[in-house]
Every structure is written in structure tokens, then in C-alpha cells.
Amino acid sequence: ALGERALALRWARSILPRGAPGDAEKARELATAALATAEELGLGWVATQSRRVLDQI
């Protein structure tokens, strides 16, 4: 589970520009999970990047 959450930000950042149906919703879900993990583990950079992805949606 933690490994999947660790990759969530990368996945969100890769699918968002694609713009296929459902990509924005999936990117939001993934970035939200990445943000939660980052905050839980005190990973400031990941939290910042996750918020940036969420701001783009």
C-alpha cells in the first residue's frame, strides 16, 4: 500500500496532461493520496508537488 501511495504523485503528474476521459478525476484521487501520505510522513517536497498537481485540476 505504501509503495502504491509513493508512486501516486508520479502517476498523477503523468496522466493529467494526457487529458483522456477520467484522467482529471484519477489524477485528483492520486494526488490527494500522495498529499495524505506526504503529510503523514512529513515529506514537505512531495506535499508541495501534490498540491501543485491538485491546483492544476
C-alpha positions, 0 to 999 in steps of 0.5 A, a space after each residue: 500500500 505504501 509503495 502504491 501511495 509513493 508512486 501516486 504523485 508520479 502517476 498523477 503528474 503523468 496522466 493529467 496532461 494526457 487529458 483522456 476521459 477520467 484522467 482529471 478525476 484519477 489524477 485528483 484521487 492520486 494526488 490527494 493520496 500522495 498529499 495524505 501520505 506526504 503529510 503523514 510522513 512529513 515529506 514537505 517536497 512531495 506535499 508541495 508537488 501534490 498540491 501543485 498537481 491538485 491546483 492544476 485540476 
